[in-house]
């Protein structure tokens, strides 16, 4: 998608990216989570663990927040897709590179920059605290008995 392209080509608006250029899409500054998360924690948000989803994607980052006897089951939503929005640039690059869904989740953050682990009973309170800090929280799965890894549920 990028290799071999000229600067002019990288700066051309792309329909697949909603009219944004590939250069603008890949160079967009990252979200900084520290201030909002600290404020939510100081307000008493009962967060058990956090995982910053960077290189290695969800697959190789979320597992770092898990004990050895639990798995994170991430709901990819089947044909309907996940509960969150995958940025168009990730879909564009994934299609251009012919990446499988598993490769995408092992490579990109898929639009999830920070994952939090909370008790199901606390989801609404934590979501409210995060919303007050300007975040748009969503439930991406559940914690289940396992071996400390990320597994995917692809059902609708």
N, C-alpha and C positions, 0 to 999 in steps of 0.2 A: 504494500500500500504506500510505503514511503520510499523504499530503496529505488534509486535510479531516477527519481523525480527531480525536476528543476525547482528552484525557489519559486518561480512563477506558477508552476503547477501546484505546489504545496499551498500557495496563497489563493487559489481559485475556490470560490464558493462551491460546495457540494450539496446537491439535493439530499443525499443520504444523511447529511449532517445538519439538516434544517437550514441550509444556506450558509453555514459556517465553513471556513476553510479548514483543511486538515491541520495546517500549521497552528491556527488558533485553538483548535480542539485539543491537540496534544500538548500545547504549551500553557494551557489554562492553569493558573495557580491552584495548588491543593487546598483543601479545607483545613483550617487549624482547629483542632478539637479541644486543646488544653483548657482554655478559659471557660468555655461552656461546660465541659465535664467537671472541672474543679468547682464551679459554682453549683452544679447539680449535686455533687458529692457533699459540699459544705451545707447544702440545704437538706441533707439527710437522705438523698436518693439511695435506696438499698441495692447498690450494684455489687455483684459478687466477683466479677472478673471483666476485663476488657482486652480486646485484641485489635491492634491497629492493622488494617488489611493493606499490605503493601506488596512488594515483589513476592511472588509465590502465591498470590491470590488468596481467596478464602480457604482453599484446601490446605495450604502450608502455613497459614497464620492463625486461624481460629483454633486449631488444635493446641497451640501453645498456651491457651488459657484453660485447658481442660486437665482434670486429674486423670490418672491412668485407667480409672474404672468407669469413665463416662465418655460418650460420644456426643458431638453436635450434629443433629440431623437437620440439614438445611433443606427447606422446601423450595425447589426450583419451579414448581407450579405446572409442570408438563407443558402442554400446548399453550395454555394461558400465560405462561411465564411466571416469574417470581412476584412477590408482594411489593417489590420495589422496582424502580425504573433503571434499566441498564442504559448507561450513556450511549448515544448513537455512535460515538467514536470507537467504543469497544466492539460493537457489532460490526462496524465498517472494517476495522483492522482484522477482526476474527474471520470475517467472510473472505477478505483478501488473502489471508494466510491459510485459509481452509482449515481452521482449528476446530476440533471436536468440542462439544460442550464441556467435557471433563478437562480438556486442555485450557479452555477459556477460564474456568474456575480455578485452575492451578497456576494461571499466568497473571490474570487481571483481578482487580478488586471487584469487578462487576457492578460498580456503583456503590459498594459498601465500603466506606472509608474506615469506619470504626464499628466493631461489633461488641455488644455488651451482653453479659450473662446475668440474668436476674431470675428470682423465683417467679413462677407463673402468677402467684398472688400479688406480686408487686409490679407487674407489667404496666398497669394503668398509671400508677403513681410515678414510676420512672419515666414513662412516656410524657406525662404532664410536665415533670421537671425539665426534661430535655426540650420539650416544645417551648417552654418559657425562656430557654436559652437560644432559641432560634433554629433548633434542629428539627428535622422531620422524621421522627422515629417510626419504626415498623417492626413487626415480628417476622423474623426470617426463618424460624424453625423452633426446635425444642432440644432439650438435653435428655439423652436416653442412656440406659446402661450400655457399656461398651468397653473399648480398649484405648481411649484417648485420641480418637481420630475424628475427622469430619466425614460424614456420610451424606448422601443426597437422596431426597425423596422427589422423584420426577412425576408423581401422580398429579392429576388435575385437582 
